[in-house]
Amino acid sequence: MKTKKYDELKLHYKIWFTDQNEKGILGDGKWKILKAIDETGSLTSACEKLEITYRRTWNDLKAIEEQLGFALLEKSRGGAEGGSTSLTPEGKKLIRAFDDFHEKMDVIMQQHFTELKKTLISND
């Protein structure tokens, strides 16, 4: 019989918010995109960093803006140095709030996952 290896289990989970019709608005993926835009100052650079397509990402972010009712991005067309994309104050507030929420949930999820593994191990 195989030995149970509960202690080797790792926890992975995703968080996302939906509207009243269960249509996704913002989750881990879009949060990472917004953070990458904030870090790089460019939607193009953020897409390259995350290895995602520009067109789809742009459309997704515009859909989020429409669903939430405020702009996330400020875009300026470039000259010699190219364009830039930055987050609006509301966009920055959103990623800070999501960061904070995720940090708190990470701790809670890990605590409960540890308890779950202890329960599994003790019931062997």
C-alpha positions in Angstrom: 0.0 0.0 0.0 1.2 3.5 -0.9 2.2 5.9 1.9 -0.1 9.0 2.1 1.9 12.1 1.5 -0.4 14.8 2.9 2.5 16.8 4.2 3.7 17.3 0.6 0.4 19.0 -0.5 0.6 22.6 -1.5 -2.2 25.1 -1.5 -3.2 27.1 -4.7 -6.3 29.1 -5.1 -7.7 32.1 -7.0 -9.8 35.0 -5.9 -12.2 36.8 -8.3 -15.1 39.2 -8.0 -18.3 39.0 -10.1 -21.3 41.1 -10.7 -24.8 40.1 -9.6 -25.1 37.9 -12.7 -21.9 36.0 -11.8 -20.0 37.6 -14.7 -16.3 38.0 -13.7 -15.0 41.5 -13.1 -11.7 41.3 -11.4 -9.5 38.4 -10.3 -6.0 37.4 -9.7 -5.1 37.5 -13.4 -6.3 41.1 -14.0 -4.9 42.2 -10.7 -1.5 40.9 -11.9 -1.9 42.9 -15.1 -2.8 46.1 -13.3 0.2 45.6 -11.0 2.5 45.0 -14.0 1.2 48.2 -15.7 1.8 50.1 -12.5 5.4 48.7 -12.3 6.3 49.1 -15.9 4.4 52.2 -16.9 3.3 50.5 -20.1 0.5 48.2 -21.1 2.8 46.8 -23.8 5.6 46.1 -21.4 3.1 44.6 -18.9 1.8 42.3 -21.6 5.3 41.2 -22.6 6.3 40.6 -19.0 3.2 38.4 -18.4 3.3 36.9 -21.9 -0.2 37.8 -22.8 -1.7 39.5 -25.8 -2.1 43.3 -25.9 -5.5 43.4 -27.8 -7.3 41.0 -25.5 -5.8 42.6 -22.4 -6.9 46.1 -23.5 -10.4 44.9 -24.2 -10.6 43.1 -20.8 -9.4 46.2 -19.0 -11.9 48.4 -20.8 -14.7 45.9 -19.9 -13.6 46.1 -16.2 -13.8 49.9 -16.4 -17.3 49.7 -17.8 -18.4 47.2 -15.1 -16.9 49.2 -12.2 -18.0 52.6 -13.6 -14.6 54.3 -13.5 -11.4 54.5 -15.5 -8.4 52.3 -14.5 -5.9 53.5 -17.1 -4.5 56.8 -18.2 -2.9 56.4 -21.6 -0.7 58.8 -23.4 0.5 58.4 -27.0 4.2 58.5 -27.4 6.6 60.6 -29.3 10.3 59.7 -29.4 10.1 57.6 -26.3 6.8 55.9 -27.1 3.6 56.0 -25.2 2.9 55.2 -21.6 0.1 53.7 -19.6 -0.4 54.4 -15.9 -3.1 53.7 -13.4 -5.6 56.3 -12.4 -5.9 57.1 -8.7 -8.9 54.8 -8.7 -6.9 52.0 -10.4 -4.1 52.4 -7.8 -6.7 52.3 -5.0 -8.2 49.1 -6.5 -4.9 47.2 -6.7 -3.9 48.3 -3.2 -7.2 47.1 -1.8 -6.9 43.8 -3.7 -3.3 43.5 -2.4 -4.5 44.0 1.1 -7.4 41.6 0.7 -5.2 38.9 -0.9 -2.6 39.2 1.9 -5.3 38.7 4.6 -6.9 35.8 2.7 -3.5 34.2 2.1 -2.9 34.0 5.8 -6.4 32.6 6.5 -6.3 30.1 3.7 -2.9 28.8 4.7 -4.0 28.4 8.4 -7.1 26.4 7.3 -5.1 24.4 4.9 -2.6 23.5 7.6 -5.5 22.4 9.8 -6.9 20.3 6.9 -3.6 18.5 6.5 -3.4 17.9 10.2 -6.9 16.4 10.1 -6.0 14.2 7.2 -2.8 13.0 8.8 -4.4 12.3 12.2 -7.1 10.2 10.6 -4.7 7.8 9.0 
